[in-house]
Amino acid sequence: MNESGFPVAYEVAMRALPLDGLRKYWDGLEEVARREKKVVECVRMLCLADLFYLLVRACRRVDMWHPWIYARVREVEGSPDGHLDLWARW
């Protein structure tokens, strides 16, 4: 587990998914959380573990569902130090 409480193996797998597989992955995790009545905990962990989830689902920025944005988010998550995030001001 990392600081988000999300298992590291799940986080690695999630970040390796192509954009078209990501929504299905999130839906599956949220469905399990609904059955276990732990939706808030699931959303909290996903927000801490996945910046793209935070952007698209939690902040409801569905206009950001774009391959270029997805690639930039994963790029920054993979190597956060030394990046000047001017693209975020676009």
Residue pairs with C-beta under 8 A, 6 or more apart in sequence:
1 7
1 8
2 8
2 11
2 49
3 48
4 11
4 45
4 48
4 49
5 41
5 44
5 45
5 48
6 45
6 46
6 48
6 49
10 49
11 49
11 50
13 25
14 22
14 25
14 49
14 50
15 50
15 74
15 77
15 78
17 25
19 65
19 67
19 70
22 52
22 70
26 46
26 53
26 57
29 42
29 46
30 39
30 42
30 43
32 42
33 39
33 41
33 42
33 43
43 57
43 58
46 53
46 54
46 57
46 58
47 53
47 54
47 58
50 77
51 73
51 76
51 77
52 69
52 70
52 73
52 74
55 61
55 64
55 69
55 73
56 62
56 64
56 65
72 87
75 83
76 83
76 85
